[in-house]
Amino acid sequence: MSEMIDFQELKTSNKLPSPQGVMLNVIRLCQREHVALPELARQIQVDPMLTGRLIKIANILNPVKTRKIASISTDVLILVGVHTVRHLALGISLVTSFQSGACAGFNYGQFWSRSLAMACAAQALAERIRIAPVAEVFTCGLLAGIGQLSLAMARPEPYSGLLARHRGTLPAMRMQAEIALFGINHLHLAALMMADWGIPRLFGDAVRFHESPHSTDFAADSRQQRLVQLLHVAARIADLCITRDDQREADIALLLDSAVSIDLSRNMLVAAINQTSREWRDSGALLQVTTRPLPLLAEVD
């Protein structure tokens, strides 16, 4: 039996992760031609994670820095934008709805822990280098690995076997194995899903190439290539969050050296790593995603 994947077939057979519950209601409201903002605000307030994340984004965007935003209102929704609400609701819904499954070799808990860390890292970096809106970059980081979850859902037994055979190998080797078995790798699948959800191609392409940022043909100083590099660094920060303590020091040294790829000073990157650590734990507590306390890094004089 062929395990080759046809994206359209997976869509029609409901074998891909998709939003559910309150978040699905929020997404549907956002898709209306004339969005009823008061109703949208009421729906958002039902979910503490979406509410908290939107308030955080609104305070970043708030032109009146002396007046903190503390609740969801129609003015807040206008400030952050309906498309931002939709994309955040999509990402958060997937986290809360697919924390277990039939793929025995797939570590669902670690997958979401790393995905959330990458989202927090992407946002922390985007706050310091203005490549794209911070909320969009957060969602992009959260969805960067969604192709792995999709393979686990669509082909649980073959994917479990593939993961067992390639445990400890380089990511590029595992992706080659995915293509040989399924005709597609998890990054390409993620980009197709993001496009299907209406997420701009800028972000889908960044996800598709972020594991090998030097393999693109984007201009080195282009916005697209800088976003690819940002996600690459965010992924390395996420790895730092979940890596073993005895590997952490070496990983930190390599990560600090990568700051130059996105024009960050060492101290700016250290601040982004420390922010990621704090927000990863706070967000994990809300989403019931496992995290752990990490020692803060010291800045240099």
N, C-alpha and C positions, 0 to 999 in steps of 0.2 A: 504493500500500500504506500503510495506516494505521500510524503509529508510536506510537499511544496505548498506554499501559502499564496493564496489569491486574496488580495486585500478586499475586493468587493464581496467575495464570498464570505469572508469573515464578518463583514458588516451585516450582511443580510441574515446570517445565522446567529447573530448576537453573541459571538465569541470574543468580542473585544470589550475592555472595560469602558463603562459609560456612566455619566452622572446619574444620581438617584435622589429620592426624597426631597427635602426642603431645597437643596441646592438645584435640583432639576426645576423646581418651581421658579427659583430666582433666574436661572438661565432662560427659561421660557419667557418670563416677563421682560428680560433684557432684549430678547429677539423681536419683540413687537415693534411695529412701525412707530407707534406713538406710545412710549413707555410711561406708565403711570408711576411717577417717582414716589408719591406717598405710599402706595401699595408696595413698591419695591423696597422702600425703607423698612416697612413693617415685616416683610418676609426676611430681610437680612437680619433683623434684630432677633429672630428666633435662634440663629446660630452664633454662639459666642466667638468661635474662631474667625468666621468671616467678618463679624462686627469688629473684633479686635484688629484684624489685619487691615481693614479699610480705614479704621481710625488712625492706625500707625502711618499708613500711606498718606492720608489726608493731612496729618501734621507735618510730614515732610514737604508736602506741596503748599501748605498754608502760607500765604504771603504775610500774614500778621503773626509773627513768631511769638509775640508776647501773650497771645490768646490761644490757649490749647483747646483743640477739638476733643470732646469727650463722648459724643454720641453721634448716631447716624441720623442725618436729616436730608431733606431734598437739596439743600445747599452743598452738603458734603458730597452727595452723589454727582452733582454738577461739577464739583471741583475735581473728583477723581475720574469721572467718566464712566458711562454705562458699560463700555467695552472692557474696562478694567474690572468692574464688578463681575461681569460674565466670566472672564478668564480666571479670576481668583476662585469663583464659585466652582468652576469646573475642576480646578486642581484640588481644592480642599475636599470636594465630594469624592474624588477618586481615592484620596488617602483614607477617608473614613469608611468607605464601602468595600474595599478590597484588601483587607489585612490578613486574609488567609485564603487557601485554595487547594486544588487537587495536585499541584506539581510538587512532589515529595522532595525534590532536590533544590527547590527554590526557597530561599530564606526570606519570607515576606516581611518579617520584622526588621531585619537588617536592610532590606531594600528600601522600606519607607523611612527608616532612620537616616540613611544616607541621602535619600531624595530630599528630605526636609532640610538636612544640613546644607545640601547644595543650593536649595532655594534661598535659605537665609544668607548663605555666602554670596550668591549672585546679587541679592538685594544690597548687601553691605558694600560690595564692590561698585554697584551701579550708583549708590549714593555719593561715591567719591570720584567716579569718572562718568560724566554724563554722555552715555552712548545711547540709551533708550530709557523709557519710563521705568521707574523702579518696580512698580507693581507688575508690569509686563515681564520684566527680567526675573522677578521672583517666581512667577508662574512658569516661565521658561525653564528655570532651574528645577522646579518641582516635577516637571513633565519630561525632563531630559532622559530619564531611564524608563519611560512608560512602555517602550517597545519590549523591554525584558518582561514586564508584567503581562503584556499581551501574548508573548510567546508561551509563557507559563499557563495562561488561560486557554489559548487556542490549541496547543500541542503539549499538554502536561507531561506525558510519559516520555516522548522523544526529547523534549527540552531538559527534563530531569536527567536523562542519560547523558546528554551533551554536557551539561554542567559538571557532572561527575567525572567525565573523561578529561575535562579541561580545567579542573580546579587547580589553581596555582599557575596557570599559563598566562602569557601576555594577552591583554584584551584583543589585540589585532588577530591573534591566532583563534580566539574564540569566535570572533566575528566571521572569520573565514569558514569556520565550521558551521556557523549558522547559515551562511549563504549556501554551502554545499548541501545541507540537510533541508533547509526551508526555502531556498531561492531568494532570501532577503535577510539582512541583518537587523538587529534591534534598533539601531539608530535610524536607518531608512524607514523602518516601520513606524517609529515615533514621529518622524517628519510627516509621513502620510496621514497619520492620525491627527496631528496638529492642524494640518491643512484642512482636513475634513471637519474639524471643529471650528473653523473660521479664524484660526490664529494666523497672523501675517507670515508670509514666507520668510521674511527676515529672521524670525525666531526659529522656524522649522529648519532652515539651513544651518543656523548656528548650532542647533542640537545635533544635526546630522554629522557635522564635521568637528565637534568640540573635542572628541577624543584624539584626533590627529590634526591639529590646527594648521600644520605645515603642508597638508595635502590638498588644500584648496587652491583655486586659481583666482581668488579675490585679491584685489590690490592691497598691498601691505598696510596702507594708511586709510583704507576704506572703513566706513562704519560697519559693514558686514564682517570684515575680518577682525576688527576690534571686538565685536560682540562674540565671535567665535573664541577669541583669546580670553575674553572675560569668563565665558562659561568653562573654558579649560582650567583656568585658575580656580574658579568656584568648585569644580569637581575635585581638584587637588586638596582644597580646604576641607571638603566633605570627607575625603579619604582620611585626612588628618583627624577628623572627629571620631572616626570609627576604628582607626588603626590601633594595634597593640601598643601598650605604653613603651615597650622596649624598642619599638621602631620609630617612635614619635620624634625624637631629636634629629635623626637623619632626615626624616620627611620634612621637618620644619626648615632645615637648612636648604633643601632643594626648593621648597616652596618660596622662601624668601628670595632666592635667586631668580625666580620666575617673575618677580614684580616688574621687571623692566619690560616685559612683553605687553603690558597694559599701562605703561607710563606711571606706575605707582612708586612712591618712595618706600623704603623699608618700613618706616614708621606708619605710613598710611596702610600698608598691607597688614602690619601687626594689629593696628586698630580694627581693621576689617575682620581679621581672624578672631579677635576677642569679642567683637560684636556678634559674630556668627555663633560663637560658643554660648553666649547668653541667650540669644533669641532662639537658638535650636532647642535649648532646654525648656524655655518658656512655651514655645509652640508645641513641643512634644507633649508637655503636660496637658495641654488643651485637646490635642488630637489623639491622645493615648498611644503615642509613638515613643518607643524606648530611646532614651538618650543617656548621657552620663556627664557628670561634672568634669571639666577640664581646667587645668591650671592656666591662668592668664599669662600671656607673653609680655615681657617688659620692652618698652620702647628704648631706643638708644639716644644719647645726647648728641 
